Amino acid sequence: MLPELSVFGNPIEQQQALEPVDPRIKKELADVALNTAKSKGASYADIRIGRYFTQAIVTRENRVQNVGASESYGVGVRVIVNGCWGFAATNNVTKEGVAKTTENAVAVAKANSKIGGKPVELAPQKGYGEVSWKTPIEKNAFEVPVKEKVELLLAVNGAAMAGGANFVNSRMLAINEQKYFASTDGSYIDQDIHRLYPSFDVTKIDETLGGFESRASLSSPVGMGYEYLTPSESEKVHGIVTRYKNRYDMLEDVKNATKNVHEKIAAKSVEPGKYDMVLDPSHLWLTIHESVAHPTELDRVLGYEANYAGTSFLSIDKLKSGNFHFGSKNVNIVGDKLQTGSLGAVGYDDEGVKCGKWDIIKDGVLVNFQAIRDQAKMIGLNASQGCCYAQSWDDVQFQRMPNVSLQPGKTPLSVDDMIKGVEKGVYIIGNGSFSIDQQRYNFQFGGQLFYEIKEGKIVGMLNDVAYQANTQEFWNSCVAVCDESDYRLGGAFNDGKGQPSQSNAVSHGTSTARFNGVNVINTKRRIG
């Protein structure tokens, strides 16, 4: 049975929680906040009315461990008074509650202004009037019966156990954000955002040595509906790995994963040394996230964000020089808040900025960062790039990364053709453990599956593989990127940042890429 849901303390049905609040009601509430803020001396104000619905199903082997659902509804108000920010939030979604909360936000701003400091300077932003945006889903995951989802997950577990796995667990997480934004700039923006993440882990015990091997699913969290789980034609890359692009076959993947853990137990341990690395998108997305997306966040560059995972080796001077070679000429990185199916896709950010796409690394050269309205002028921008986000109505919005992606190569190149050109290399599939320093410079990454390449051919599976490099050295070793036909998205539901901590969902797209002369270490942990 699903947990009981409520609004204002009154029990409601699950389906009722999904029904959007009438935009006219939200506009009336928004106008209360904006008018109150202006009457109290605010030079700027915005309000976010958010309703967040989450459903999580967790299973293990032949049983359901948990089915949970939650609904959260409230209002966050942000103001500028005397050049300083103020913020307050409430779950009392009434005109009286909104007015009182706005007064509290103004009081916070006035208190902050007594401390002094440089006044907030916002990049100009036009108002859009009354507009809306919705994730283009085909099948709402929340309208699919829980029984159907449980049956799928238990079938996944059953397939793994039938294939010889000792342990398996599977999960499905669905999120719906119903968000309304309004500001004194003249915008009233209604958005309906959907995300889905099916996943599993399969484990096989090595009865001879007493160790174990595991493999996680090769699914991606997506900004899609339940149609993501519609089985469709898949493709074998170099005959060893199934590639999923716009759809995902969970049953097929778990059967492959079960075979993989058997193979991993028998795989030989890697010999440390220099290798050419062929990195699948299911792996490379995480390297992009940690070594490119995080260090190009402007608040890290400026040192404003330091306690949560550090600052950045990049600087304003490196950007202004116009010739800082972050990577090779094959490296073209974009920020993108529009890509269909991605976790970060929205029409407008949490400052009411219309979202778009821009270059961060162009032909290997650093050309831009990620900025929001009160940061834009610091790097000479006339407008925000739409990178502002808050995880809920009771959190203040701040700079969060957009989808940050490596662009495909412009010359036709398949994975098979890329592998044919490698004399001594390792092909890595899936993301694993990682470590990166406080300036996002020196790092180490593992993976899920490792294959040895000799003289242009895959000759077998390897184990105990991790590679080490620094960010600039690594991206300058990128000698080729496969073409658009291989482009796929990976991503994270829970990118953490800030204090108090907030979580952001973000995707990173890439095609398979080759990096020459990378240092590979042996992480052997097994007995014998």
Secondary structure, DSSP 8 states (H G I E B T S, - for coil): ----EEETTEEE-HHHHHS---HHHHHHHHHHHHHHHHHTT-SEEEEEEEEEEEEEEEEETTEEEEEEEEEEEEEEEEEEETTEEEEEEES--SHHHHHHHHHHHHHHHHHHHTT-------------EEEEEE---SS-GGGS-HHHHHHHHHHHHHHHHHTT-SEEEEEEEEEEEEEEEEETTSEEEEEEEEEEEEEEEEEEE-TTTS-EEEEE-----BBS-GGGGS----EEETTTEEE-SS---HHHHHHHHHHHHHHHHH-EE---EEEEEEE-HHHHHHHHIIIIITTTBHHHHHTSS-TTT---S--HHHHHHS--BSS-TT--EEEES--TB-TT--SB-TTS-B--EEEEEETTEE---B--TTTGGGGT-SS--S-EE-SSTTS--EE---EEEE---SS---HHHHHHT-SEEEEEEEEEEEEE-TTS-EEEEEEEEEEEEETTEEEEEEESEEEEEEHHHHHHTEEEE--GGG-EEEEEEEEEETTTTEEEEEEEEE--EEEEEEEEEE---S--
